[in-house]
Amino acid sequence: MRSDHTGHERRTLLRVALGLGAATAVHLIAADPASAPGRPAPAADTPPAAAAGPPGNVRGRSSPYRLEPMTADHPPRFGPARPPVRVRPIEHLPEIGHSMVLSFDDGPDPLHTPDILAVLREHRVRAMFFVCGEMADSNPDLLREMADDGHVVGNHSWSHPLIPKLSRPAIRDELGRTSEVVDRALGSPPLWYRAPYGAWNRNSFEIGAELGMEPMAWTVDTLDWKTPGTGTIVRRVLDGAAPGVVVLSHDAGGDRSQSVAALRRYLPRLLDSGYRITVPRRL
């Protein structure tokens, strides 16, 4: 838990606010052609590099594989958020066709995040990463790798606290500091945030809106943080698959080897079933 900060800190936090209100429309961008229905499935004995198409990334260096980020065209910064403020998070994205969103919380973690990025890169799909500030501050290269691959980087607070137990200044500190870390690494602050544990309150909605962010929850919880087994995670995703679904998984916060192994199994099955894996876009 962190104490309230000075007026200088508050002014710094205001600097990351966007001129995009918390009631703006949410759309989805179709996945890349490689993830479209009818794509040929790689043979079972095909090595990942051959099946992926784009070359793998060398850690600490820029990857030649790049999808254009979906948040690159946001409005000018520094303006106030516009009312009305949401009173509940976005949990499902209707009317998007046969598409789904994959999201990963708590990273970036140098142990597991690169493996998840590699799987997504192999299949040329985008995802959302809700990062914790204290993790992101230590791993800015992974933030840049996410952005270079076209993924959406969201705000998951600084230290993963239970938000309803915090004061307004403490919530502003948790969200604002994380937005600043993302801003320094990527050149723009995040447009989305997710409350740790899915525990929201009015203060979090209002402060998130002040910082120009939309609240994103989820539809399908894999509960992978409980390490229930790779097969169980795969089954939860496939059983919950439906148009507009947002899937919650984790790339940090513990041993996430099951989460990585499960992604390797369910992602190609979703694509072969005709689902497009994409990310939301605010207009």
Kinemage of the C-alpha trace (Angstrom):
@kinemage 1
@onewidth
@group {chain A} dominant
@subgroup {mainchain}
@vectorlist {calphas} color= white
{ca met a 1} P 0.000 0.000 0.000
{ca arg a 2} L 1.389 3.396 -0.886
{ca ser a 3} L 0.602 6.759 0.703
{ca asp a 4} L -0.828 9.793 -1.034
{ca his a 5} L 1.609 11.749 -3.193
{ca thr a 6} L 2.404 15.425 -3.478
{ca gly a 7} L 0.793 17.985 -5.724
{ca his a 8} L 3.691 17.545 -8.119
{ca glu a 9} L 2.896 13.841 -8.408
{ca arg a 10} L -0.762 14.633 -9.061
{ca arg a 11} L 0.166 17.098 -11.781
{ca thr a 12} L 2.377 14.451 -13.320
{ca leu a 13} L -0.513 12.010 -13.303
{ca leu a 14} L -2.746 14.482 -15.061
{ca arg a 15} L -0.159 14.628 -17.825
{ca val a 16} L -1.062 11.077 -18.864
{ca ala a 17} L -4.766 11.752 -19.191
{ca leu a 18} L -6.189 11.305 -22.694
{ca gly a 19} L -8.866 13.313 -24.414
{ca leu a 20} L -10.957 10.215 -24.967
{ca gly a 21} L -14.033 9.820 -22.766
{ca ala a 22} L -14.941 6.645 -20.927
{ca ala a 23} L -18.166 6.282 -22.892
{ca thr a 24} L -16.612 6.049 -26.353
{ca ala a 25} L -17.609 3.293 -28.727
{ca val a 26} L -15.719 0.011 -28.713
{ca his a 27} L -15.026 -1.848 -31.941
{ca leu a 28} L -12.935 -4.821 -32.969
{ca ile a 29} L -10.473 -5.119 -35.785
{ca ala a 30} L -10.552 -8.397 -37.727
{ca ala a 31} L -7.553 -10.623 -37.244
{ca asp a 32} L -4.770 -10.744 -39.784
{ca pro a 33} L -5.236 -12.831 -42.945
{ca ala a 34} L -3.167 -15.653 -41.497
{ca ser a 35} L -5.799 -16.170 -38.788
{ca ala a 36} L -8.793 -16.125 -41.126
{ca pro a 37} L -11.052 -19.178 -41.508
{ca gly a 38} L -9.766 -21.709 -43.936
{ca arg a 39} L -6.071 -21.134 -43.254
{ca pro a 40} L -4.043 -24.313 -43.747
{ca ala a 41} L -3.138 -25.951 -40.451
{ca pro a 42} L 0.570 -26.719 -40.086
{ca ala a 43} L 1.547 -30.344 -40.063
{ca ala a 44} L 2.004 -31.898 -36.650
{ca asp a 45} L 5.727 -32.355 -37.174
{ca thr a 46} L 6.321 -28.876 -38.591
{ca pro a 47} L 8.749 -26.901 -36.421
{ca pro a 48} L 7.304 -23.633 -35.023
{ca ala a 49} L 9.607 -21.427 -37.070
{ca ala a 50} L 8.441 -22.983 -40.321
{ca ala a 51} L 4.775 -22.796 -39.390
{ca ala a 52} L 4.961 -19.266 -38.046
{ca gly a 53} L 6.121 -17.391 -41.099
{ca pro a 54} L 7.662 -14.383 -39.302
{ca pro a 55} L 11.072 -14.971 -37.727
{ca gly a 56} L 11.375 -15.344 -33.981
{ca asn a 57} L 12.436 -12.428 -31.815
{ca val a 58} L 15.808 -12.182 -30.119
{ca arg a 59} L 15.320 -10.931 -26.579
{ca gly a 60} L 16.524 -7.416 -26.083
{ca arg a 61} L 16.430 -6.667 -29.806
{ca ser a 62} L 13.705 -5.351 -32.063
{ca ser a 63} L 11.712 -8.011 -33.887
{ca pro a 64} L 11.320 -7.849 -37.669
{ca tyr a 65} L 7.788 -9.128 -37.143
{ca arg a 66} L 5.392 -6.250 -36.582
{ca leu a 67} L 1.648 -5.773 -36.728
{ca glu a 68} L 0.431 -2.199 -36.721
{ca pro a 69} L -0.763 -1.371 -33.184
{ca met a 70} L -4.486 -0.788 -32.941
{ca thr a 71} L -4.127 2.120 -30.494
{ca ala a 72} L -1.793 4.240 -32.595
{ca asp a 73} L -4.512 6.629 -33.782
{ca his a 74} L -5.888 7.821 -30.466
{ca pro a 75} L -6.855 11.509 -30.092
{ca pro a 76} L -4.447 14.200 -28.854
{ca arg a 77} L -3.320 13.764 -25.289
{ca phe a 78} L -3.596 15.943 -22.194
{ca gly a 79} L -7.305 16.733 -22.562
{ca pro a 80} L -9.842 15.931 -19.828
{ca ala a 81} L -11.954 12.804 -19.993
{ca arg a 82} L -15.542 13.325 -21.061
{ca pro a 83} L -18.583 12.138 -19.094
{ca pro a 84} L -20.551 10.019 -18.592
{ca val a 85} L -18.307 7.609 -16.686
{ca arg a 86} L -19.035 3.898 -16.895
{ca val a 87} L -20.577 2.239 -13.854
{ca arg a 88} L -19.480 -1.284 -14.794
{ca pro a 89} L -16.660 -2.697 -16.910
{ca ile a 90} L -16.905 -4.035 -20.432
{ca glu a 91} L -17.223 -7.809 -20.112
{ca his a 92} L -18.341 -8.868 -23.572
{ca leu a 93} L -18.011 -7.365 -27.033
{ca pro a 94} L -21.201 -8.091 -29.005
{ca glu a 95} L -21.840 -7.757 -32.719
{ca ile a 96} L -18.249 -8.427 -33.768
{ca gly a 97} L -18.798 -11.448 -35.939
{ca his a 98} L -16.945 -14.667 -35.273
{ca ser a 99} L -14.196 -13.026 -33.176
{ca met a 100} L -12.739 -13.381 -29.696
{ca val a 101} L -10.249 -11.494 -27.520
{ca leu a 102} L -7.419 -13.126 -25.550
{ca ser a 103} L -6.066 -11.191 -22.576
{ca phe a 104} L -3.185 -11.774 -20.159
{ca asp a 105} L -2.735 -10.177 -16.738
{ca asp a 106} L 0.013 -9.427 -14.191
{ca gly a 107} L 3.097 -9.232 -16.442
{ca pro a 108} L 5.356 -8.625 -18.074
{ca asp a 109} L 7.414 -11.517 -16.718
{ca pro a 110} L 10.714 -12.338 -18.456
{ca leu a 111} L 10.171 -16.023 -17.693
{ca his a 112} L 6.768 -16.595 -19.326
{ca thr a 113} L 5.744 -13.488 -21.304
{ca pro a 114} L 8.264 -14.091 -24.134
{ca asp a 115} L 6.851 -17.594 -24.665
{ca ile a 116} L 3.299 -16.268 -24.885
{ca leu a 117} L 4.417 -13.573 -27.311
{ca ala a 118} L 6.137 -16.234 -29.424
{ca val a 119} L 2.960 -18.337 -29.677
{ca leu a 120} L 0.871 -15.306 -30.654
{ca arg a 121} L 3.516 -14.315 -33.181
{ca glu a 122} L 3.550 -17.808 -34.669
{ca his a 123} L -0.166 -17.566 -35.417
{ca arg a 124} L -0.073 -13.851 -36.298
{ca val a 125} L -2.751 -12.752 -33.865
{ca arg a 126} L -3.042 -9.868 -31.423
{ca ala a 127} L -3.960 -9.950 -27.743
{ca met a 128} L -4.337 -7.620 -24.763
{ca phe a 129} L -1.755 -7.471 -21.971
{ca phe a 130} L -2.818 -5.815 -18.723
{ca val a 131} L 0.474 -5.032 -17.036
{ca cys a 132} L 1.343 -4.242 -13.431
{ca gly a 133} L 3.465 -1.121 -13.087
{ca glu a 134} L 6.092 -2.630 -10.823
{ca met a 135} L 6.616 -5.454 -13.357
{ca ala a 136} L 6.517 -3.155 -16.373
{ca asp a 137} L 9.006 -0.759 -14.800
{ca ser a 138} L 11.545 -3.586 -14.583
{ca asn a 139} L 10.850 -4.966 -18.062
{ca pro a 140} L 10.361 -2.070 -20.519
{ca asp a 141} L 11.830 -4.141 -23.368
{ca leu a 142} L 8.934 -6.591 -23.048
{ca leu a 143} L 6.462 -3.709 -23.202
{ca arg a 144} L 8.079 -2.549 -26.425
{ca glu a 145} L 8.002 -6.083 -27.805
{ca met a 146} L 4.269 -6.251 -27.085
{ca ala a 147} L 3.666 -2.959 -28.864
{ca asp a 148} L 5.928 -3.873 -31.787
{ca asp a 149} L 3.876 -7.022 -32.342
{ca gly a 150} L 0.668 -4.966 -32.376
{ca his a 151} L -0.707 -6.066 -29.018
{ca val a 152} L -2.696 -3.727 -26.773
{ca val a 153} L -0.961 -2.837 -23.507
{ca gly a 154} L -3.414 -2.063 -20.704
{ca asn a 155} L -3.141 -0.897 -17.096
{ca his a 156} L -3.553 -3.440 -14.279
{ca ser a 157} L -2.493 -1.131 -11.405
{ca trp a 158} L 0.987 -0.788 -9.927
{ca ser a 159} L 1.088 -3.478 -7.209
{ca his a 160} L -2.118 -5.517 -7.777
{ca pro a 161} L -4.024 -4.352 -4.671
{ca leu a 162} L -7.697 -4.806 -3.812
{ca ile a 163} L -8.931 -1.510 -5.267
{ca pro a 164} L -12.116 -1.034 -3.159
{ca lys a 165} L -9.969 -0.957 -0.009
{ca leu a 166} L -7.924 1.992 -1.285
{ca ser a 167} L -8.546 5.706 -0.933
{ca arg a 168} L -9.048 7.830 -4.050
{ca pro a 169} L -5.466 9.188 -3.865
{ca ala a 170} L -4.116 5.646 -3.555
{ca ile a 171} L -6.148 4.450 -6.556
{ca arg a 172} L -4.912 7.416 -8.554
{ca asp a 173} L -1.373 6.521 -7.542
{ca glu a 174} L -1.772 2.864 -8.565
{ca leu a 175} L -3.271 3.651 -11.967
{ca gly a 176} L -1.367 6.848 -12.694
{ca arg a 177} L 2.106 5.489 -11.972
{ca thr a 178} L 1.441 2.495 -14.207
{ca ser a 179} L 0.200 4.701 -17.038
{ca glu a 180} L 3.396 6.748 -16.731
{ca val a 181} L 5.581 3.645 -17.032
{ca val a 182} L 3.726 2.585 -20.184
{ca asp a 183} L 3.927 6.137 -21.545
{ca arg a 184} L 7.697 6.282 -21.030
{ca ala a 185} L 8.247 2.926 -22.699
{ca leu a 186} L 5.823 3.248 -25.613
{ca gly a 187} L 5.354 6.973 -26.118
{ca ser a 188} L 1.656 6.951 -25.185
{ca pro a 189} L -0.306 5.933 -22.085
{ca pro a 190} L -2.719 2.981 -22.051
{ca leu a 191} L -6.325 3.321 -23.212
{ca trp a 192} L -7.620 0.348 -21.185
{ca tyr a 193} L -7.420 -0.808 -17.589
{ca arg a 194} L -8.494 -3.825 -15.586
{ca ala a 195} L -9.004 -3.889 -11.830
{ca pro a 196} L -7.027 -6.572 -9.978
{ca tyr a 197} L -9.298 -9.485 -8.972
{ca gly a 198} L -12.041 -7.845 -11.041
{ca ala a 199} L -12.841 -5.704 -7.989
{ca trp a 200} L -14.156 -2.360 -9.227
{ca asn a 201} L -15.749 0.585 -7.462
{ca arg a 202} L -17.013 4.031 -8.390
{ca asn a 203} L -13.684 5.659 -7.568
{ca ser a 204} L -11.828 3.342 -9.929
{ca phe a 205} L -14.237 4.056 -12.786
{ca glu a 206} L -13.978 7.808 -12.249
{ca ile a 207} L -10.195 7.880 -11.880
{ca gly a 208} L -9.732 5.547 -14.823
{ca ala a 209} L -11.849 7.921 -16.915
{ca glu a 210} L -9.791 10.897 -15.723
{ca leu a 211} L -6.727 9.087 -17.054
{ca gly a 212} L -8.498 8.443 -20.357
{ca met a 213} L -8.985 4.692 -19.951
{ca glu a 214} L -11.879 2.304 -20.550
{ca pro a 215} L -12.501 -0.503 -18.021
{ca met a 216} L -12.168 -3.998 -19.523
{ca ala a 217} L -13.204 -7.129 -17.636
{ca trp a 218} L -13.657 -10.607 -19.149
{ca thr a 219} L -16.210 -13.227 -20.141
{ca val a 220} L -14.270 -16.485 -19.661
{ca asp a 221} L -11.952 -16.927 -16.669
{ca thr a 222} L -9.490 -19.762 -17.221
{ca leu a 223} L -8.493 -19.711 -13.523
{ca asp a 224} L -5.025 -20.582 -14.750
{ca trp a 225} L -3.505 -18.906 -11.688
{ca lys a 226} L -4.672 -21.950 -9.730
{ca thr a 227} L -2.545 -24.162 -12.042
{ca pro a 228} L -5.437 -26.608 -12.605
{ca gly a 229} L -3.610 -28.451 -15.380
{ca thr a 230} L -3.048 -27.637 -19.040
{ca gly a 231} L -5.981 -29.762 -20.205
{ca thr a 232} L -8.376 -28.006 -17.826
{ca ile a 233} L -7.326 -24.569 -19.067
{ca val a 234} L -7.754 -25.688 -22.683
{ca arg a 235} L -11.202 -27.097 -21.953
{ca arg a 236} L -12.366 -23.913 -20.216
{ca val a 237} L -11.368 -21.774 -23.184
{ca leu a 238} L -12.900 -24.063 -25.808
{ca asp a 239} L -16.102 -24.597 -23.784
{ca gly a 240} L -16.478 -20.840 -23.348
{ca ala a 241} L -15.646 -19.915 -26.923
{ca ala a 242} L -18.302 -17.717 -28.550
{ca pro a 243} L -18.431 -14.515 -30.606
{ca gly a 244} L -17.500 -11.484 -28.521
{ca val a 245} L -15.926 -13.462 -25.680
{ca val a 246} L -12.977 -12.001 -23.741
{ca val a 247} L -10.720 -14.697 -22.254
{ca leu a 248} L -8.712 -14.046 -19.085
{ca ser a 249} L -5.323 -15.730 -18.580
{ca his a 250} L -2.068 -14.729 -16.879
{ca asp a 251} L 1.538 -14.365 -17.988
{ca ala a 252} L 2.985 -13.632 -14.528
{ca gly a 253} L 2.283 -13.933 -10.822
{ca gly a 254} L 3.568 -17.493 -10.473
{ca asp a 255} L 4.403 -20.544 -12.553
{ca arg a 256} L 2.595 -19.904 -15.825
{ca ser a 257} L 4.027 -22.834 -17.784
{ca gln a 258} L 0.534 -24.391 -17.914
{ca ser a 259} L -0.863 -21.167 -19.337
{ca val a 260} L 1.761 -21.172 -22.089
{ca ala a 261} L 1.212 -24.861 -22.889
{ca ala a 262} L -2.556 -24.361 -22.959
{ca leu a 263} L -2.256 -21.387 -25.340
{ca arg a 264} L -0.232 -23.561 -27.726
{ca arg a 265} L -3.102 -26.040 -27.783
{ca tyr a 266} L -6.270 -23.944 -27.810
{ca leu a 267} L -5.183 -21.082 -30.077
{ca pro a 268} L -4.809 -23.164 -33.262
{ca arg a 269} L -8.052 -24.960 -32.438
{ca leu a 270} L -9.913 -21.659 -32.139
{ca leu a 271} L -8.471 -20.485 -35.442
{ca asp a 272} L -9.291 -23.756 -37.168
{ca ser a 273} L -12.859 -23.407 -35.866
{ca gly a 274} L -13.138 -20.112 -37.733
{ca tyr a 275} L -12.644 -17.683 -34.856
{ca arg a 276} L -10.727 -14.495 -35.468
{ca ile a 277} L -8.531 -13.502 -32.539
{ca thr a 278} L -8.308 -9.730 -32.369
{ca val a 279} L -8.229 -6.712 -30.082
{ca pro a 280} L -10.660 -3.881 -29.304
{ca arg a 281} L -10.289 -0.473 -30.859
{ca arg a 282} L -11.694 2.750 -29.474
{ca leu a 283} L -13.041 5.283 -31.933
